């Protein structure tokens, strides 16, 4: 008799139903949307670099502003943001595209690390989350939040939680009736229940936050 394989979303929902009825109930209205986001595509090294560069570009900006700057950067790179293209751009060109001096330096340092093979973005898929975050954070200007977002959305790691993310924090406080700005350790303690599906749980929380 063949055994039907449970997909990632169904497995995560089953887990939440067993360990956290609160988050499970909050997830139910969003299952169809989250199922549509569950498709994974293999990414080339250049595609991974572009996703990380895009995250750096968009930090602390509105979506509209980030998109505008990113399109200018793509144009400056002649259509594709790669380590080679970034390394050839002069600092004034990066500034003209709308990047701050700090973000421009981060992109330059990231390109240098990838070209020197000090950072292999593809190999991060095989490393434990904390080790992957440490490697990413070794690049000047890339902090923990950016590294965690990269693991979630570019590498599709299934068990990542970002307690420093304001949207996740506010959503958890609302759902569980916690005081505002509750200590990060309390958020992490709650998230342990969701493992090994913390990335899915985070997606649920962001969707819940959008509805608040």
N, CA, C and O of each residue as an XYZ file, in Angstrom:
848
protein
N       0.856     -1.187      0.000
C       0.000      0.000      0.000
C       0.895      1.241      0.000
O       1.819      1.338      0.807
N       0.623      2.195     -0.908
C       1.434      3.411     -0.975
C       1.016      4.371      0.130
O      -0.150      4.426      0.521
N       1.983      5.118      0.620
C       1.722      6.093      1.674
C       1.736      7.482      1.058
O       2.722      7.871      0.433
N       0.666      8.227      1.225
C       0.581      9.562      0.665
C       1.509     10.501      1.429
O       1.466     10.581      2.656
N       2.344     11.205      0.678
C       3.289     12.128      1.293
C       2.571     13.394      1.737
O       1.817     13.989      0.966
N       2.802     13.801      2.971
C       2.182     15.012      3.503
C       3.018     16.208      3.075
O       4.231     16.223      3.285
N       2.375     17.220      2.468
C       3.145     18.383      2.042
C       3.529     19.245      3.237
O       3.050     19.037      4.351
N       4.402     20.216      2.985
C       4.996     21.004      4.072
C       3.953     21.795      4.853
O       4.019     21.879      6.079
N       2.988     22.377      4.136
C       1.968     23.183      4.814
C       1.084     22.307      5.700
O       0.795     22.668      6.841
N       0.655     21.159      5.179
C      -0.190     20.255      5.972
C       0.567     19.731      7.192
O       0.000     19.601      8.277
N       1.854     19.431      7.000
C       2.656     18.938      8.127
C       2.788     20.011      9.193
O       2.698     19.723     10.386
N       3.001     21.250      8.762
C       3.136     22.348      9.720
C       1.815     22.601     10.450
O       1.805     22.835     11.658
N       0.714     22.553      9.722
C      -0.588     22.777     10.348
C      -0.907     21.672     11.347
O      -1.435     21.945     12.425
N      -0.595     20.447     11.005
C      -0.832     19.332     11.924
C      -0.021     19.520     13.203
O      -0.505     19.269     14.307
N       1.215     19.965     13.032
C       2.077     20.194     14.200
C       1.500     21.303     15.079
O       1.427     21.154     16.299
N       1.088     22.418     14.460
C       0.533     23.522     15.241
C      -0.756     23.103     15.953
O      -1.006     23.523     17.082
N      -1.552     22.296     15.309
C      -2.801     21.831     15.929
C      -2.508     21.053     17.206
O      -3.276     21.103     18.166
N      -1.397     20.341     17.205
C      -1.037     19.508     18.356
C      -0.376     20.308     19.480
O      -0.576     20.004     20.656
N       0.412     21.329     19.125
C       1.227     22.003     20.144
C       0.781     23.420     20.478
O       1.129     23.937     21.539
N       0.012     24.065     19.586
C      -0.359     25.462     19.827
C      -1.703     25.773     19.171
O      -1.744     26.290     18.054
N      -2.796     25.463     19.854
C      -4.136     25.709     19.298
C      -4.385     27.172     18.945
O      -5.151     27.469     18.029
N      -3.743     28.083     19.666
C      -3.934     29.520     19.405
C      -3.423     29.884     18.011
O      -4.140     30.497     17.220
N      -2.199     29.508     17.723
C      -1.627     29.833     16.418
C      -2.296     29.012     15.313
O      -2.464     29.495     14.193
N      -2.672     27.787     15.626
C      -3.367     26.952     14.641
C      -4.663     27.627     14.197
O      -4.951     27.701     13.003
N      -5.443     28.117     15.160
C      -6.705     28.783     14.830
C      -6.453     30.050     14.017
O      -7.210     30.367     13.099
N      -5.388     30.771     14.357
C      -5.054     31.996     13.629
C      -4.617     31.693     12.200
O      -4.793     32.513     11.299
N      -4.043     30.505     12.003
C      -3.526     30.127     10.680
C      -4.617     29.681      9.721
O      -4.466     29.819      8.507
N      -5.709     29.152     10.245
C      -6.748     28.544      9.390
C      -7.234     29.447      8.250
O      -7.374     28.966      7.125
N      -7.496     30.739      8.499
C      -7.994     31.584      7.395
C      -6.949     31.851      6.312
O      -7.284     32.343      5.235
N      -5.686     31.528      6.592
C      -4.606     31.893      5.676
C      -3.967     30.691      4.980
O      -2.991     30.845      4.246
N      -4.512     29.499      5.209
C      -3.875     28.283      4.683
C      -3.764     28.303      3.163
O      -2.728     27.927      2.615
N      -4.815     28.736      2.480
C      -4.789     28.741      1.011
C      -3.685     29.651      0.493
O      -2.958     29.292     -0.433
N      -3.566     30.820      1.087
C      -2.511     31.754      0.675
C      -1.132     31.169      0.944
O      -0.248     31.237      0.090
N      -0.946     30.601      2.120
C       0.354     30.049      2.496
C       0.702     28.832      1.655
O       1.875     28.588      1.372
N      -0.298     28.073      1.255
C      -0.048     26.919      0.405
C       0.475     27.383     -0.961
O       1.334     26.738     -1.562
N      -0.054     28.497     -1.430
C       0.394     29.041     -2.708
C       1.815     29.555     -2.653
O       2.500     29.602     -3.674
N       2.274     29.947     -1.453
C       3.630     30.452     -1.282
C       4.632     29.338     -1.030
O       5.829     29.598     -0.908
N       4.159     28.100     -0.950
C       5.040     27.010     -0.542
C       5.875     26.433     -1.682
O       6.748     25.597     -1.452
N       5.603     26.885     -2.927
C       6.353     26.364     -4.066
C       7.803     26.833     -3.983
O       8.072     28.018     -3.783
N       8.726     25.899     -4.138
C      10.146     26.228     -4.057
C      10.804     26.065     -5.415
O      10.509     25.128     -6.157
N      11.670     26.959     -5.717
C      12.413     26.867     -6.969
C      13.899     26.900     -6.665
O      14.367     27.662     -5.819
N      14.632     26.048     -7.384
C      16.080     26.028     -7.213
C      16.648     27.353     -7.683
O      16.246     27.864     -8.729
N      17.569     27.912     -6.932
C      18.142     29.212     -7.263
C      19.629     29.081     -7.556
O      20.343     28.347     -6.874
N      20.094     29.802     -8.582
C      21.516     29.848     -8.891
C      22.229     30.703     -7.857
O      21.588     31.418     -7.086
N      23.554     30.631     -7.840
C      24.330     31.454     -6.916
C      24.059     32.935     -7.153
O      23.933     33.708     -6.203
N      23.969     33.329     -8.423
C      23.707     34.738     -8.726
C      22.325     35.168     -8.247
O      22.145     36.296     -7.790
N      21.346     34.262     -8.353
C      19.997     34.585     -7.881
C      19.990     34.758     -6.361
O      19.313     35.642     -5.836
N      20.739     33.918     -5.663
C      20.842     34.045     -4.204
C      21.525     35.358     -3.832
O      21.103     36.045     -2.902
N      22.576     35.697     -4.562
C      23.266     36.965     -4.308
C      22.313     38.137     -4.514
O      22.282     39.066     -3.707
N      21.535     38.093     -5.596
C      20.609     39.180     -5.882
C      19.556     39.313     -4.786
O      19.184     40.428     -4.422
N      19.073     38.189     -4.256
C      18.071     38.250     -3.191
C      18.643     38.879     -1.925
O      17.980     39.673     -1.259
N      19.886     38.512     -1.602
C      20.511     39.088     -0.421
C      20.790     40.570     -0.637
O      20.584     41.380      0.267
N      21.253     40.925     -1.821
C      21.495     42.337     -2.145
C      20.202     43.137     -2.084
O      20.191     44.283     -1.635
N      19.110     42.522     -2.539
C      17.816     43.191     -2.487
C      17.376     43.431     -1.044
O      16.810     44.479     -0.732
N      17.635     42.459     -0.163
C      17.291     42.616      1.257
C      18.065     43.771      1.879
O      17.514     44.565      2.641
N      19.349     43.851      1.545
C      20.185     44.942      2.054
C      19.651     46.286      1.549
O      19.542     47.250      2.307
N      19.325     46.329      0.269
C      18.834     47.566     -0.348
C      17.553     48.058      0.309
O      17.365     49.260      0.496
N      16.676     47.128      0.656
C      15.361     47.504      1.155
C      15.244     47.700      2.652
O      14.161     48.009      3.147
N      16.329     47.528      3.380
C      16.275     47.661      4.842
C      15.768     49.043      5.256
O      16.247     50.069      4.775
N      14.784     49.041      6.163
C      14.242     50.263      6.774
C      13.657     51.231      5.756
O      13.637     52.441      5.983
N      13.181     50.702      4.634
C      12.542     51.525      3.606
C      11.140     50.999      3.333
O      10.849     49.829      3.578
N      10.278     51.864      2.829
C       8.970     51.406      2.380
C       9.161     50.522      1.160
O      10.188     50.596      0.485
N       8.177     49.691      0.881
C       8.263     48.796     -0.274
C       8.453     49.588     -1.563
O       9.240     49.198     -2.425
N       7.731     50.702     -1.694
C       7.810     51.520     -2.909
C       9.206     52.099     -3.093
O       9.764     52.051     -4.189
N       9.770     52.649     -2.015
C      11.103     53.237     -2.108
C      12.154     52.176     -2.406
O      13.060     52.393     -3.210
N      12.021     51.016     -1.744
C      12.978     49.923     -1.955
C      12.930     49.440     -3.399
O      13.972     49.187     -4.004
N      11.728     49.309     -3.955
C      11.580     48.847     -5.338
C      12.207     49.826     -6.319
O      12.842     49.424     -7.294
N      12.022     51.122     -6.051
C      12.576     52.150     -6.937
C      14.101     52.090     -6.957
O      14.718     52.130     -8.022
N      14.697     51.994     -5.780
C      16.157     51.941     -5.692
C      16.688     50.658     -6.315
O      17.715     50.666     -6.993
N      15.985     49.561     -6.084
C      16.421     48.277     -6.644
C      16.419     48.319     -8.169
O      17.355     47.830     -8.801
N      15.388     48.893     -8.758
C      15.325     48.989    -10.217
C      16.459     49.853    -10.761
O      17.011     49.553    -11.820
N      16.805     50.904    -10.058
C      17.946     51.730    -10.469
C      19.245     50.939    -10.385
O      20.119     51.067    -11.242
N      19.362     50.122     -9.346
C      20.569     49.319     -9.181
C      20.666     48.262    -10.280
O      21.743     48.036    -10.832
N      19.548     47.621    -10.596
C      19.535     46.633    -11.685
C      19.972     47.292    -12.988
O      20.744     46.713    -13.753
N      19.484     48.489    -13.237
C      19.845     49.215    -14.459
C      21.343     49.535    -14.473
O      22.008     49.391    -15.500
N      21.869     49.972    -13.315
C      23.298     50.284    -13.223
C      24.154     49.036    -13.445
O      25.275     49.123    -13.946
N      23.614     47.878    -13.065
C      24.332     46.602    -13.252
C      24.062     45.987    -14.620
O      24.432     44.841    -14.873
N      23.420     46.744    -15.498
C      23.123     46.300    -16.872
C      22.222     45.062    -16.916
O      22.398     44.170    -17.745
N      21.256     45.038    -15.999
C      20.218     44.021    -16.067
C      20.267     42.908    -15.042
O      19.260     42.232    -14.830
N      21.406     42.693    -14.397
C      21.499     41.617    -13.404
C      22.467     42.006    -12.294
O      23.615     42.367    -12.552
N      21.988     41.928    -11.062
C      22.820     42.272     -9.905
C      23.624     41.043     -9.507
O      23.091     40.113     -8.903
N      24.902     41.043     -9.846
C      25.808     39.932     -9.541
C      27.004     40.465     -8.780
O      27.228     41.675     -8.756
N      27.776     39.588     -8.156
C      28.987     40.060     -7.467
C      29.930     40.812     -8.417
O      30.519     41.828     -8.048
N      30.058     40.302     -9.625
C      30.952     40.932    -10.603
C      30.456     42.331    -10.971
O      31.242     43.274    -11.070
N      29.137     42.452    -11.173
C      28.575     43.744    -11.558
C      28.717     44.767    -10.434
O      29.057     45.924    -10.683
N      28.455     44.339     -9.189
C      28.568     45.259     -8.049
C      30.017     45.700     -7.852
O      30.282     46.864     -7.549
N      30.944     44.771     -8.024
C      32.360     45.113     -7.803
C      32.863     46.145     -8.805
O      33.805     46.886     -8.522
N      32.233     46.192     -9.973
C      32.659     47.138    -11.005
C      32.043     48.528    -10.833
O      32.543     49.501    -11.398
N      30.963     48.624    -10.058
C      30.305     49.915     -9.879
C      31.098     50.812     -8.939
O      31.631     50.362     -7.924
N      31.165     52.078     -9.296
C      31.827     53.050     -8.436
C      30.858     53.509     -7.358
O      29.641     53.466     -7.539
N      31.411     53.945     -6.241
C      30.582     54.385     -5.113
C      29.602     55.490     -5.518
O      28.436     55.428     -5.128
N      30.033     56.505     -6.288
C      29.070     57.543     -6.702
C      27.883     56.984     -7.490
O      26.778     57.523     -7.420
N      28.114     55.912     -8.233
C      27.016     55.287     -8.987
C      26.016     54.649     -8.040
O      24.807     54.743     -8.251
N      26.515     54.000     -7.000
C      25.634     53.396     -5.993
C      24.826     54.477     -5.270
O      23.635     54.309     -5.007
N      25.489     55.575     -4.960
C      24.799     56.670     -4.268
C      23.738     57.286     -5.173
O      22.655     57.647     -4.711
N      24.050     57.407     -6.463
C      23.095     57.979     -7.417
C      21.859     57.094     -7.547
O      20.759     57.590     -7.790
N      22.038     55.790     -7.386
C      20.899     54.864     -7.444
C      19.992     55.007     -6.236
O      18.851     54.545     -6.253
N      20.498     55.649     -5.183
C      19.688     55.872     -3.988
C      20.166     55.139     -2.763
O      19.538     55.226     -1.708
N      21.275     54.411     -2.876
C      21.801     53.664     -1.731
C      22.558     54.586     -0.791
O      23.282     55.481     -1.227
N      22.385     54.361      0.482
C      23.169     55.107      1.466
C      24.620     54.655      1.390
O      24.928     53.624      0.791
N      25.505     55.431      1.999
C      26.921     55.060      2.006
C      27.112     53.693      2.672
O      27.911     52.876      2.215
N      26.366     53.456      3.759
C      26.494     52.186      4.496
C      26.021     51.009      3.648
O      26.684     49.973      3.599
N      24.879     51.164      2.980
C      24.362     50.069      2.153
C      25.267     49.808      0.955
O      25.469     48.661      0.555
N      25.811     50.882      0.388
C      26.745     50.711     -0.719
C      27.977     49.939     -0.289
O      28.466     49.072     -1.014
N      28.479     50.263      0.906
C      29.647     49.549      1.421
C      29.317     48.083      1.673
O      30.131     47.204      1.392
N      28.110     47.813      2.208
C      27.709     46.426      2.462
C      27.676     45.622      1.171
O      28.165     44.493      1.131
N      27.107     46.189      0.120
C      27.050     45.475     -1.156
C      28.448     45.213     -1.700
O      28.718     44.140     -2.239
N      29.327     46.184     -1.558
C      30.706     46.004     -2.014
C      31.400     44.896     -1.220
O      32.087     44.054     -1.798
N      31.224     44.896      0.096
C      31.842     43.880      0.951
C      31.254     42.499      0.669
O      31.973     41.500      0.679
N      29.950     42.446      0.418
C      29.295     41.177      0.100
C      29.832     40.622     -1.215
O      30.147     39.436     -1.307
N      29.936     41.473     -2.227
C      30.464     41.036     -3.520
C      31.890     40.527     -3.373
O      32.263     39.516     -3.968
N      32.681     41.234     -2.577
C      34.075     40.839     -2.363
C      34.159     39.479     -1.676
O      34.974     38.642     -2.063
N      33.322     39.251     -0.659
C      33.341     37.987      0.082
C      32.933     36.817     -0.804
O      33.515     35.735     -0.721
N      31.926     37.038     -1.656
C      31.466     35.964     -2.548
C      32.519     35.672     -3.616
O      32.799     34.510     -3.909
N      33.093     36.703     -4.189
C      34.096     36.500     -5.236
C      35.357     35.822     -4.696
O      35.996     35.030     -5.389
N      35.702     36.146     -3.447
C      36.887     35.543     -2.833
C      36.594     34.168     -2.258
O      37.476     33.518     -1.697
N      35.334     33.725     -2.402
C      34.883     32.428     -1.890
C      35.000     32.335     -0.363
O      35.126     31.249      0.202
N      34.956     33.496      0.281
C      34.902     33.521      1.739
C      33.480     33.242      2.218
O      33.263     32.852      3.365
N      32.522     33.448      1.323
C      31.116     33.196      1.631
C      30.502     32.480      0.443
O      30.471     33.012     -0.667
N      30.009     31.260      0.681
C      29.346     30.475     -0.358
C      27.866     30.399     -0.006
O      27.474     29.657      0.894
N      27.046     31.170     -0.719
C      25.629     31.263     -0.378
C      24.894     29.938     -0.550
O      23.980     29.635      0.216
N      25.283     29.146     -1.547
C      24.622     27.855     -1.765
C      24.895     26.878     -0.628
O      24.010     26.124     -0.222
N      26.126     26.896     -0.118
C      26.490     25.966      0.947
C      25.772     26.261      2.260
O      25.688     25.399      3.135
N      25.255     27.475      2.393
C      24.538     27.830      3.624
C      23.299     26.969      3.818
O      22.805     26.823      4.937
N      22.794     26.395      2.718
C      21.614     25.528      2.816
C      21.879     24.315      3.694
O      20.961     23.767      4.304
N      23.134     23.902      3.752
C      23.483     22.663      4.449
C      23.954     22.891      5.880
O      24.158     21.935      6.628
N      24.125     24.145      6.260
C      24.641     24.449      7.595
C      23.507     24.603      8.605
O      22.395     24.968      8.226
N      23.768     24.330      9.881
C      22.784     24.640     10.920
C      22.454     26.133     10.873
O      23.301     26.946     10.503
N      21.221     26.491     11.248
C      20.780     27.875     11.147
C      21.746     28.859     11.789
O      22.107     29.866     11.180
N      22.166     28.573     13.012
C      23.013     29.534     13.730
C      24.354     29.719     13.032
O      24.873     30.833     12.970
N      24.912     28.647     12.514
C      26.192     28.753     11.813
C      26.035     29.553     10.522
O      26.900     30.356     10.174
N      24.929     29.331      9.818
C      24.671     30.081      8.588
C      24.512     31.572      8.888
O      25.006     32.417      8.141
N      23.825     31.885      9.978
C      23.628     33.284     10.368
C      24.969     33.935     10.722
O      25.216     35.087     10.365
N      25.822     33.202     11.414
C      27.144     33.728     11.774
C      27.953     34.033     10.525
O      28.613     35.069     10.447
N      27.904     33.136      9.546
C      28.662     33.366      8.313
C      28.146     34.591      7.562
O      28.934     35.413      7.095
N      26.848     34.710      7.448
C      26.274     35.867      6.768
C      26.591     37.161      7.509
O      26.904     38.180      6.893
N      26.507     37.110      8.825
C      26.745     38.303      9.641
C      28.209     38.712      9.685
O      28.544     39.788     10.180
N      29.081     37.855      9.167
C      30.505     38.213      9.129
C      30.782     39.277      8.065
O      31.835     39.916      8.080
N      29.838     39.463      7.148
C      29.973     40.502      6.125
C      29.573     41.836      6.740
O      28.529     41.943      7.384
N      30.400     42.844      6.541
C      30.139     44.168      7.121
C      28.755     44.667      6.712
O      28.428     44.697      5.526
N      27.947     45.055      7.690
C      26.647     45.646      7.411
C      25.492     44.664      7.347
O      24.335     45.082      7.300
N      25.775     43.367      7.345
C      24.689     42.378      7.345
C      24.455     41.914      8.770
O      25.318     41.282      9.379
N      23.292     42.231      9.292
C      22.970     41.878     10.667
C      22.150     40.608     10.756
O      21.867     39.953      9.753
N      21.785     40.284     11.948
C      21.068     39.027     12.189
C      19.714     38.991     11.481
O      19.337     37.968     10.910
N      18.980     40.112     11.519
C      17.655     40.123     10.900
C      17.753     39.840      9.411
O      16.993     39.028      8.884
N      18.673     40.496      8.732
C      18.846     40.269      7.293
C      19.213     38.820      7.008
O      18.720     38.217      6.054
N      20.087     38.270      7.848
C      20.499     36.873      7.675
C      19.301     35.934      7.863
O      19.133     34.981      7.102
N      18.486     36.200      8.859
C      17.318     35.347      9.119
C      16.317     35.421      7.969
O      15.749     34.401      7.579
N      16.099     36.607      7.426
C      15.179     36.747      6.296
C      15.709     36.002      5.074
O      14.938     35.403      4.325
N      17.019     36.040      4.876
C      17.628     35.335      3.748
C      17.436     33.825      3.894
O      17.122     33.137      2.923
N      17.625     33.320      5.106
C      17.433     31.887      5.335
C      15.984     31.481      5.068
O      15.720     30.423      4.496
N      15.052     32.333      5.486
C      13.639     32.008      5.293
C      13.222     32.045      3.831
O      12.669     31.079      3.306
N      13.494     33.171      3.182
C      12.876     33.443      1.889
C      13.727     33.062      0.683
O      13.183     32.793     -0.388
N      15.042     33.034      0.833
C      15.902     32.663     -0.293
C      16.317     31.191     -0.214
O      16.300     30.472     -1.214
N      16.687     30.762      0.988
C      17.146     29.380      1.153
C      16.023     28.430      1.564
O      16.210     27.213      1.572
N      14.868     28.978      1.902
C      13.699     28.164      2.270
C      13.988     27.246      3.460
O      13.536     26.101      3.489
N      14.730     27.744      4.425
C      14.958     26.958      5.634
C      13.656     26.927      6.431
O      12.988     27.951      6.573
N      13.301     25.766      6.944
C      11.961     25.561      7.511
C      11.837     25.902      8.996
O      10.724     26.012      9.509
N      12.950     26.069      9.685
C      12.860     26.222     11.142
C      13.576     27.477     11.628
O      14.404     27.424     12.538
N      13.240     28.613     11.003
C      13.873     29.885     11.356
C      12.844     30.803     11.997
O      11.718     30.923     11.512
N      13.234     31.446     13.080
C      12.391     32.436     13.751
C      13.240     33.670     14.018
O      14.406     33.556     14.394
N      12.651     34.856     13.824
C      13.389     36.107     13.991
C      12.754     36.942     15.101
O      11.885     37.771     14.832
N      13.181     36.728     16.345
C      12.552     37.423     17.468
C      12.743     38.935     17.446
O      12.039     39.662     18.146
N      13.690     39.405     16.647
C      13.911     40.847     16.553
C      13.022     41.526     15.528
O      13.038     42.752     15.415
N      12.242     40.750     14.775
C      11.368     41.334     13.764
C      10.151     41.972     14.429
O       9.426     41.313     15.174
N       9.931     43.256     14.157
C       8.865     43.990     14.842
C       7.484     43.440     14.509
O       6.617     43.372     15.380
N       7.274     43.048     13.258
C       5.976     42.506     12.872
C       5.651     41.219     13.611
O       4.523     41.031     14.067
N       6.635     40.329     13.732
C       6.428     39.082     14.473
C       6.164     39.372     15.946
O       5.282     38.777     16.564
N       6.933     40.282     16.484
C       6.775     40.641     17.901
C       5.355     41.144     18.180
O       4.700     40.676     19.112
N       4.886     42.092     17.377
C       3.565     42.674     17.613
C       2.447     41.642     17.413
O       1.450     41.649     18.135
N       2.624     40.767     16.436
C       1.613     39.745     16.188
C       1.512     38.777     17.354
O       0.412     38.412     17.768
N       2.650     38.360     17.885
C       2.657     37.442     19.027
C       2.042     38.107     20.250
O       1.251     37.494     20.967
N       2.407     39.366     20.484
C       1.844     40.087     21.640
C       0.327     40.151     21.553
O      -0.371     39.980     22.553
N      -0.179     40.398     20.345
C      -1.622     40.489     20.143
C      -2.297     39.134     20.348
O      -3.298     39.035     21.058
N      -1.753     38.104     19.733
C      -2.381     36.779     19.780
C      -2.401     36.193     21.183
O      -3.378     35.566     21.591
N      -1.312     36.401     21.917
C      -1.174     35.745     23.218
C      -1.432     36.687     24.394
O      -1.213     36.326     25.550
N      -1.899     37.898     24.087
C      -2.241     38.841     25.146
C      -1.055     39.246     25.995
O      -1.183     39.376     27.213
N       0.099     39.449     25.377
C       1.308     39.829     26.098
C       1.476     41.345     26.138
O       0.911     42.067     25.316
N       2.252     41.810     27.096
C       2.550     43.240     27.172
C       3.409     43.652     25.984
O       4.153     42.843     25.430
N       3.298     44.916     25.603
C       4.102     45.427     24.498
C       5.578     45.377     24.854
O       5.966     45.643     25.992
N       6.390     45.037     23.873
C       7.843     44.952     24.039
C       8.246     43.917     25.088
O       9.162     44.139     25.880
N       7.556     42.802     25.080
C       7.907     41.703     25.975
C       9.331     41.255     25.675
O       9.806     41.424     24.552
N      10.010     40.692     26.651
C      11.409     40.304     26.473
C      11.544     39.260     25.362
O      10.701     38.376     25.209
N      12.604     39.384     24.611
C      12.861     38.493     23.481
C      12.896     37.032     23.900
O      12.479     36.165     23.132
N      13.379     36.744     25.090
C      13.468     35.354     25.553
C      12.087     34.718     25.671
O      11.931     33.516     25.460
N      11.084     35.530     26.011
C       9.726     34.995     26.105
C       9.192     34.636     24.723
O       8.497     33.633     24.562
N       9.518     35.458     23.730
C       9.119     35.155     22.354
C       9.787     33.870     21.875
O       9.155     33.028     21.237
N      11.065     33.734     22.189
C      11.806     32.541     21.773
C      11.252     31.293     22.450
O      11.196     30.223     21.844
N      10.843     31.435     23.716
C      10.279     30.290     24.446
C       8.981     29.819     23.792
O       8.722     28.619     23.707
N       8.167     30.775     23.331
C       6.928     30.414     22.642
C       7.245     29.734     21.321
O       6.607     28.748     20.951
N       8.239     30.269     20.608
C       8.563     29.756     19.269
C       9.110     28.330     19.297
O       9.009     27.606     18.306
N       9.685     27.929     20.421
C      10.229     26.567     20.521
C       9.137     25.530     20.251
O       9.408     24.471     19.685
N       7.911     25.835     20.655
C       6.793     24.910     20.429
C       6.587     24.636     18.944
O       6.179     23.539     18.562
N       6.870     25.633     18.107
C       6.579     25.512     16.680
C       7.632     24.723     15.905
O       7.381     24.291     14.780
N       8.800     24.535     16.498
C       9.883     23.817     15.826
C       9.444     22.384     15.512
O       8.828     21.748     16.368
N       9.733     21.854     14.331
C      10.637     22.355     13.275
C       9.945     23.122     12.158
O      10.364     23.040     11.003
N       8.888     23.869     12.486
C       8.137     24.597     11.457
C       8.056     26.091     11.791
O       7.030     26.726     11.548
N       9.124     26.646     12.341
C       9.062     28.042     12.781
C       8.973     29.031     11.625
O       8.412     30.115     11.787
N       9.513     28.679     10.468
C       9.384     29.580      9.319
C       7.915     29.689      8.910
O       7.423     30.789      8.659
N       7.221     28.565      8.842
C       5.798     28.577      8.514
C       5.024     29.377      9.562
O       4.157     30.181      9.220
N       5.339     29.156     10.833
C       4.663     29.897     11.909
C       4.888     31.399     11.744
O       3.981     32.196     11.987
N       6.081     31.778     11.337
C       6.382     33.196     11.134
C       5.543     33.765      9.997
O       5.045     34.887     10.088
N       5.388     32.998      8.938
C       4.551     33.445      7.821
C       3.111     33.656      8.275
O       2.454     34.614      7.866
N       2.631     32.754      9.123
C       1.284     32.914      9.677
C       1.196     34.209     10.463
O       0.250     34.980     10.299
N       2.167     34.445     11.306
C       2.158     35.636     12.158
C       2.191     36.926     11.342
O       1.523     37.897     11.699
N       2.951     36.950     10.265
C       2.972     38.126      9.411
C       1.604     38.355      8.755
O       1.139     39.489      8.638
N       0.975     37.262      8.333
C      -0.369     37.386      7.745
C      -1.374     37.898      8.779
O      -2.220     38.738      8.468
N      -1.278     37.396      9.988
C      -2.158     37.845     11.068
C      -1.926     39.328     11.333
O      -2.870     40.093     11.530
N      -0.669     39.714     11.334
C      -0.327     41.126     11.574
C      -0.934     42.023     10.510
O      -1.392     43.122     10.823
N      -0.947     41.586      9.273
C      -1.526     42.377      8.187
C      -3.021     42.601      8.375
O      -3.581     43.578      7.878
N      -3.665     41.677      9.104
C      -5.107     41.767      9.313
C      -5.486     42.586     10.526
O      -6.656     42.915     10.721
N      -4.498     42.919     11.346
C      -4.815     43.638     12.596
C      -5.148     45.116     12.316
O      -5.438     45.870     13.245
